[in-house]
């Protein structure tokens, strides 16, 4: 029986001696990787806007130029002015009078370029 004890004891010592060489693995080292997230869709970049001096056609045939103020819904409509049988009109914008609107009469019925549109925008901005 003693011999069996010593053999068991020897086996335990041998296992203990080799136990230092056994390495455990951490779960974080062997955990499965998450799949990559799908690529986010993106819209193509819009083409650059024409410059203020562009001669590209914005509107093939200009039929009218309406100017309106940003009013609350249901508000009463203030003063209105128009020229060229209503083709050019200003509603709710008192500083745009008929004499101001008349300077755009020559543009009615013709192609409107981005350059001319910028001129109109600058003229209105100068008055406001």
Phi, psi and omega in degrees: 000324179297321180297322178294322178296316182292326178291319177295318180296319179296321178294321179295319179295317180297319178295320179294323181293322180275348181294331179294335180274346179277127181247134176275156178254136176278144182298324181299335179279334184245003181295145179293146180279143176289144178293152180295145179290147180295151180295137179284132178290147177222145181283150176294152181294137179292153178293152181296144179287147179296149179286169182296342180255017182289137177264011175294147182280124177271317180227127185299311178224114181283120181258342180182163177226101176266134175247125180229146175273159177276102183251157174291146177300135179086357179287151179290144182279118178285196187308152179223146176224149177207157176221168180054050179056037177087002180294327176240118184221155176227119180242123179075016179234085188296335182280353174261093182268177184299322180294325177290317182294329183296336181290350178257004182299326182294341182277342183294133179085001181242165174293141179254120179271163177296329178295316180291323176299320177295323177298316180297315180299317179295322180296317179292317181297328180293331180274333186279000000 
